[in-house]
Amino acid sequence: MHSIRDHLPVSIIIANYNYARFLNRAIDSALDQDYATVEVIVVDDASTDGSAEVIASYGGRIKACLREENGGHAAAFNTGFAASRGAIVLFLDADDYLYPAAVSELLAQWSDDTAQMQFRLHLVDEDLRVKDIFPPLEVPFDSGDVTPQLARRARYQTTVTSGLAFARSALDVIMPVPETEFRQGADGYLVTLAPLYGKVTSLEACLGAYRMHGSNHSVFAEKLGQRARWRVEHDFHRLHALNEQAADVGLSVSPKANLRDPVHLEERLASLCVDGGRHPVAADSRLGLAAHGAVASMQMNVSLRRRAMLAAWFVSVGLLPRRMAQAVLSWKLVASSRPAFLTRISRTIRHAMG
């Protein structure tokens, strides 16, 4: 390690829209880092609640960027990045928060060739009670040079916005985030392209908290089809961005990349099965997607038992009558929809496979 890392400027960019009730916790967590050279930038994306007042209460301790028009996730990221100066940049969602040693711990592991660092987060409820770890410990991160995974299936095992840090040198190449295509899920754009310009370093420690609540974009169990369709289309946008950027670094991306990605295939199968009339790929069939999913599952970087179980899940969704298939889809993709006995079985299996 180089001593210069003790003086590297770090930017924490907090993107906020109508999360006034959570915002103090996020800002305080950024200001309370035990590393000295941290600038805290708060971007408010034209909130209509009390966010502006919360931000104003911090005065000169933070750099405030108040957008006049709501532009979404990507616009907030772009605004914050343009105002930042850090050599390392973290984007923190306003409903999440970091632990005090987050920056110092990631800097202790930072290398000159790191483009992206990822770490686990505690999954907490609205009362800040720890419910789980995200991603689960039994799901290994992908690390190092992940371009082979990107070239083959346009995805590798990473995490969400608040569990990521980026080298400014990588962001300078890939920013700004396209604001129409990534109005939501701007982190998907960053994690897809940043590894083209350096290595991914993974930490097993939980350095912050990912708050789950009813208004998360990720949580709308009653709208499974809508969620699935959004995620499918988001993956298509990511693949398009990857194809455009990959040419600049001499990387060839498989035209069948999405059909080799179990995560994409889960959502694509859900979109077709739950709301086929609005499914974005007219040529898809349940059986065809299930077959691709079963094959892709067996090539994942997890235990053989987990791979086999996921492959069996795909086959069952492909073959069961539609109503039963919809139930099986919901049980896997929306935990709150599972019958109690399945939840108990799932926990038992998870611990056995960990």
C-alpha positions as CSV (number, residue, x, y, z in Angstrom):
1,M,0.0,0.0,0.0
2,H,1.1,3.5,-0.7
3,S,1.0,6.2,2.0
4,I,-0.5,8.6,-0.6
5,R,-3.8,6.8,-0.1
6,D,-4.0,8.4,3.3
7,H,-4.5,11.7,1.5
8,L,-6.6,10.7,-1.5
9,P,-9.6,13.0,-1.8
10,V,-12.9,11.0,-1.7
11,S,-16.3,12.2,-2.8
12,I,-19.5,10.8,-1.4
13,I,-22.4,11.8,-3.7
14,I,-25.9,11.4,-2.1
15,A,-28.7,11.3,-4.6
16,N,-32.1,12.3,-3.1
17,Y,-35.7,12.5,-4.3
18,N,-38.4,12.9,-1.7
19,Y,-36.5,11.0,1.0
20,A,-36.5,13.8,3.6
21,R,-37.3,11.3,6.3
22,F,-34.2,9.3,5.6
23,L,-31.8,12.1,4.4
24,N,-30.3,13.1,7.8
25,R,-29.1,9.6,8.4
26,A,-27.4,9.4,5.0
27,I,-25.7,12.8,5.2
28,D,-24.6,12.2,8.8
29,S,-23.1,8.9,7.8
30,A,-21.0,10.5,5.1
31,L,-19.9,13.4,7.4
32,D,-19.0,11.0,10.2
33,Q,-16.4,9.0,8.2
34,D,-13.2,8.5,10.1
35,Y,-11.2,9.5,7.1
36,A,-10.3,13.2,6.8
37,T,-10.3,14.0,3.1
38,V,-14.0,13.4,2.3
39,E,-16.3,15.9,0.5
40,V,-20.0,15.3,0.8
41,I,-22.2,16.3,-2.1
42,V,-26.0,16.1,-1.8
43,V,-28.0,16.3,-5.1
44,D,-31.7,16.9,-4.6
45,D,-33.6,16.0,-7.7
46,A,-36.4,18.6,-7.4
47,S,-38.0,17.0,-4.3
48,T,-41.5,18.1,-3.3
49,D,-41.2,17.1,0.4
50,G,-39.0,18.8,3.1
51,S,-35.6,17.7,1.6
52,A,-34.5,21.2,0.7
53,E,-34.8,22.2,4.4
54,V,-32.9,19.2,5.6
55,I,-30.1,20.0,3.1
56,A,-30.0,23.6,4.1
57,S,-29.6,22.7,7.7
58,Y,-26.1,21.4,7.0
59,G,-24.8,24.8,5.7
60,G,-21.2,24.7,4.5
61,R,-20.5,21.2,5.8
62,I,-21.8,19.8,2.5
63,K,-22.0,20.9,-1.1
64,A,-25.6,21.1,-2.1
65,C,-26.8,20.7,-5.7
66,L,-30.5,21.5,-6.0
67,R,-31.9,20.5,-9.4
68,E,-34.8,22.6,-10.6
69,E,-36.4,19.8,-12.6
70,N,-36.7,16.1,-11.7
71,G,-34.4,14.1,-14.0
72,G,-34.1,10.7,-12.3
73,H,-31.2,8.7,-11.0
74,A,-28.8,9.3,-13.9
75,A,-29.4,13.0,-13.9
76,A,-28.6,13.2,-10.1
77,F,-25.5,11.1,-10.6
78,N,-24.3,13.3,-13.4
79,T,-25.0,16.5,-11.5
80,G,-23.1,15.2,-8.4
81,F,-20.2,13.9,-10.4
82,A,-19.8,17.2,-12.2
83,A,-19.6,19.0,-8.8
84,S,-17.1,16.5,-7.3
85,R,-13.4,16.5,-7.1
86,G,-12.5,13.2,-5.4
87,A,-10.1,10.6,-6.9
88,I,-12.5,8.0,-5.5
89,V,-16.2,8.5,-5.8
90,L,-19.0,6.8,-3.9
91,F,-22.7,7.2,-4.9
92,L,-25.0,6.8,-1.9
93,D,-28.7,6.5,-2.2
94,A,-30.5,8.8,0.3
95,D,-32.3,6.0,2.0
96,D,-29.1,4.1,2.8
97,Y,-26.2,4.9,5.0
98,L,-22.5,4.1,5.5
99,Y,-20.7,3.0,8.6
100,P,-18.0,5.3,10.0
101,A,-15.0,3.2,8.8
102,A,-16.4,2.6,5.3
103,V,-14.0,4.9,3.4
104,S,-10.9,4.1,5.4
105,E,-11.6,0.3,5.0
106,L,-12.0,0.5,1.3
107,L,-8.9,2.7,0.9
108,A,-6.9,0.2,2.8
109,Q,-7.6,-2.3,0.0
110,W,-7.5,0.1,-2.9
111,S,-4.9,-0.6,-5.6
112,D,-3.6,1.6,-8.4
113,D,-5.4,-0.6,-11.0
114,T,-8.8,-0.7,-9.2
115,A,-11.6,0.8,-11.2
116,Q,-14.4,-0.3,-8.9
117,M,-14.6,-1.6,-5.4
118,Q,-17.7,-3.4,-4.1
119,F,-18.7,-4.4,-0.6
120,R,-21.6,-6.0,1.2
121,L,-24.3,-4.1,3.0
122,H,-26.5,-5.0,5.9
123,L,-30.1,-5.3,4.8
124,V,-32.1,-3.2,7.3
125,D,-35.8,-2.4,7.8
126,E,-37.3,1.0,8.4
127,D,-36.4,0.7,12.1
128,L,-32.7,0.0,11.2
129,R,-32.9,-3.6,12.4
130,V,-30.5,-5.8,10.5
131,K,-32.5,-8.5,8.7
132,D,-29.9,-10.0,6.4
133,I,-26.8,-9.3,4.3
134,F,-26.8,-8.1,0.7
135,P,-25.7,-9.8,-1.4
136,P,-26.0,-12.9,0.7
137,L,-22.6,-14.3,1.9
138,E,-23.2,-17.6,0.0
139,V,-23.2,-15.6,-3.3
140,P,-19.6,-14.9,-4.2
141,F,-18.6,-11.6,-5.7
142,D,-16.8,-11.6,-9.0
143,S,-13.4,-9.9,-8.7
144,G,-10.4,-8.9,-10.7
145,D,-10.8,-8.7,-14.5
146,V,-14.5,-9.3,-15.0
147,T,-14.5,-8.5,-18.7
148,P,-14.8,-12.2,-19.7
149,Q,-18.1,-12.3,-17.8
150,L,-19.2,-9.1,-19.4
151,A,-18.3,-10.3,-22.8
152,R,-20.1,-13.6,-22.4
153,R,-23.3,-12.7,-20.4
154,A,-23.2,-8.9,-19.9
155,R,-23.2,-9.3,-16.1
156,Y,-21.1,-10.4,-13.2
157,Q,-21.8,-10.6,-9.5
158,T,-21.8,-7.1,-8.1
159,T,-24.1,-5.0,-5.8
160,V,-26.3,-1.9,-5.6
161,T,-25.4,1.8,-5.6
162,S,-24.5,2.2,-1.9
163,G,-22.1,-0.8,-1.9
164,L,-19.9,0.6,-4.6
165,A,-16.9,2.9,-5.0
166,F,-15.3,4.0,-8.3
167,A,-11.9,5.4,-9.5
168,R,-12.5,8.8,-11.0
169,S,-10.2,7.8,-13.8
170,A,-12.8,5.2,-14.9
171,L,-15.8,7.5,-14.4
172,D,-14.1,10.2,-16.4
173,V,-14.3,7.9,-19.4
174,I,-17.9,6.6,-19.0
175,M,-19.7,9.6,-17.6
176,P,-22.2,11.1,-18.1
177,V,-24.8,8.4,-17.6
178,P,-27.4,8.5,-20.4
179,E,-30.3,10.1,-18.7
180,T,-33.2,8.8,-20.7
181,E,-32.2,5.1,-20.7
182,F,-31.0,5.1,-17.1
183,R,-33.6,7.4,-15.5
184,Q,-33.7,4.6,-12.9
185,G,-30.9,2.1,-12.2
186,A,-27.9,4.4,-13.1
187,D,-25.7,2.1,-11.0
188,G,-26.4,-0.6,-13.6
189,Y,-24.7,1.6,-16.2
190,L,-21.7,2.3,-14.0
191,V,-21.0,-1.3,-12.9
192,T,-21.3,-2.5,-16.5
193,L,-18.8,-0.1,-18.0
194,A,-16.3,0.8,-15.2
195,P,-14.6,-2.6,-15.2
196,L,-13.6,-2.0,-18.8
197,Y,-11.0,0.4,-17.4
198,G,-9.5,-1.5,-14.4
199,K,-10.0,-4.3,-11.9
200,V,-12.9,-4.9,-9.6
201,T,-11.9,-5.4,-5.9
202,S,-14.4,-7.0,-3.6
203,L,-14.6,-6.7,0.2
204,E,-16.6,-9.2,2.3
205,A,-17.2,-6.8,5.1
206,C,-20.5,-4.9,5.5
207,L,-19.6,-1.2,5.2
208,G,-23.0,0.2,5.3
209,A,-26.8,-0.5,5.3
210,Y,-29.3,-1.0,2.5
211,R,-32.7,0.1,3.7
212,M,-35.7,-1.8,2.5
213,H,-39.0,-0.1,2.6
214,G,-42.3,0.1,0.7
215,S,-41.3,2.9,-1.6
216,N,-38.0,1.5,-2.8
217,H,-37.9,1.2,-6.6
218,S,-36.8,-2.4,-6.0
219,V,-39.8,-3.3,-3.8
220,F,-43.2,-3.5,-5.4
221,A,-44.4,-7.0,-4.9
222,E,-47.8,-6.3,-6.2
223,K,-46.4,-5.2,-9.5
224,L,-44.2,-8.2,-10.4
225,G,-44.8,-8.0,-14.1
226,Q,-44.0,-4.3,-14.2
227,R,-40.8,-4.8,-12.2
228,A,-39.8,-7.7,-14.5
229,R,-40.4,-5.8,-17.6
230,W,-38.5,-2.8,-16.4
231,R,-35.5,-5.0,-15.5
232,V,-35.6,-6.7,-18.9
233,E,-35.5,-3.4,-20.7
234,H,-32.8,-2.1,-18.3
235,D,-30.7,-5.0,-19.2
236,F,-31.2,-4.2,-22.9
237,H,-30.0,-0.7,-22.3
238,R,-26.9,-2.0,-20.4
239,L,-26.1,-4.3,-23.2
240,H,-26.4,-1.5,-25.7
241,A,-24.1,0.7,-23.7
242,L,-21.6,-2.2,-23.2
243,N,-21.5,-2.9,-26.9
244,E,-20.8,0.8,-27.7
245,Q,-18.0,1.1,-25.1
246,A,-16.5,-2.4,-25.6
247,A,-15.5,-1.4,-29.1
248,D,-13.2,1.3,-27.7
249,V,-11.3,-1.2,-25.6
250,G,-11.2,-4.0,-28.2
251,L,-13.7,-6.3,-26.3
252,S,-16.1,-8.4,-28.3
253,V,-19.5,-8.9,-26.6
254,S,-21.6,-12.0,-27.4
255,P,-24.8,-11.1,-29.3
256,K,-26.5,-13.8,-27.1
257,A,-25.1,-12.3,-23.9
258,N,-28.5,-11.8,-22.2
259,L,-29.6,-15.3,-23.0
260,R,-26.6,-16.6,-21.0
261,D,-27.4,-14.5,-17.9
262,P,-29.6,-16.3,-15.3
263,V,-30.6,-13.1,-13.6
264,H,-31.9,-11.6,-16.9
265,L,-33.6,-14.8,-17.8
266,E,-35.5,-14.9,-14.5
267,E,-36.9,-11.5,-15.0
268,R,-37.6,-12.1,-18.7
269,L,-39.5,-15.3,-17.9
270,A,-41.4,-13.4,-15.2
271,S,-42.3,-10.6,-17.6
272,L,-43.6,-13.1,-20.2
273,C,-45.4,-15.3,-17.7
274,V,-47.1,-12.6,-15.6
275,D,-47.9,-10.0,-18.2
276,G,-47.3,-11.5,-21.6
277,G,-49.3,-8.9,-23.4
278,R,-46.8,-6.2,-22.6
279,H,-43.7,-8.4,-22.7
280,P,-41.0,-6.6,-24.8
281,V,-39.8,-9.6,-26.8
282,A,-42.5,-11.0,-29.0
283,A,-40.6,-14.1,-30.1
284,D,-40.0,-15.4,-26.5
285,S,-41.6,-18.6,-25.3
286,R,-41.7,-19.9,-21.7
287,L,-40.1,-23.1,-22.6
288,G,-37.3,-21.5,-24.7
289,L,-36.4,-19.0,-21.9
290,A,-36.5,-21.8,-19.3
291,A,-34.1,-23.9,-21.4
292,H,-31.7,-21.0,-21.7
293,G,-32.0,-20.4,-17.9
294,A,-31.3,-24.0,-17.0
295,V,-28.2,-24.0,-19.1
296,A,-27.0,-20.6,-17.8
297,S,-27.7,-21.7,-14.2
298,M,-25.2,-24.6,-14.4
299,Q,-22.4,-22.1,-15.4
300,M,-22.8,-19.8,-12.4
301,N,-20.1,-19.2,-9.8
302,V,-22.0,-20.8,-6.9
303,S,-22.2,-24.2,-5.4
304,L,-23.3,-27.2,-7.5
305,R,-26.4,-27.6,-5.3
306,R,-27.4,-24.0,-5.8
307,R,-26.8,-24.3,-9.6
308,A,-28.9,-27.5,-9.8
309,M,-31.8,-26.0,-7.8
310,L,-31.9,-22.9,-9.9
311,A,-31.8,-25.0,-13.1
312,A,-34.7,-27.1,-11.7
313,W,-36.6,-23.9,-10.9
314,F,-36.3,-22.7,-14.5
315,V,-37.5,-26.0,-15.9
316,S,-40.5,-26.0,-13.6
317,V,-41.5,-22.5,-14.6
318,G,-41.2,-23.5,-18.3
319,L,-43.3,-26.7,-17.9
320,L,-45.9,-26.0,-15.3
321,P,-49.4,-24.6,-16.2
322,R,-49.3,-20.9,-16.4
323,R,-51.1,-20.2,-13.1
324,M,-48.8,-22.5,-11.2
325,A,-45.8,-21.1,-13.0
326,Q,-46.8,-17.6,-11.9
327,A,-46.9,-18.7,-8.3
328,V,-43.5,-20.3,-8.5
329,L,-42.1,-17.2,-10.1
330,S,-43.6,-15.0,-7.4
331,W,-42.3,-17.2,-4.6
332,K,-38.7,-16.8,-5.8
333,L,-38.7,-13.2,-6.9
334,V,-40.8,-11.7,-4.2
335,A,-40.0,-13.1,-0.8
336,S,-43.1,-11.6,0.8
337,S,-45.3,-13.7,-1.4
338,R,-44.0,-17.1,-0.1
339,P,-46.1,-19.3,2.1
340,A,-44.6,-19.6,5.5
341,F,-43.6,-23.3,5.1
342,L,-41.6,-22.3,1.9
343,T,-39.8,-19.5,3.7
344,R,-38.7,-22.0,6.4
345,I,-37.6,-24.5,3.8
346,S,-35.7,-21.7,1.9
347,R,-33.8,-20.7,5.0
348,T,-32.9,-24.3,5.8
349,I,-31.6,-24.8,2.2
350,R,-29.8,-21.5,2.3
351,H,-27.9,-22.4,5.4
352,A,-27.1,-25.9,4.1
353,M,-25.8,-24.4,0.9
354,G,-23.8,-21.6,2.4
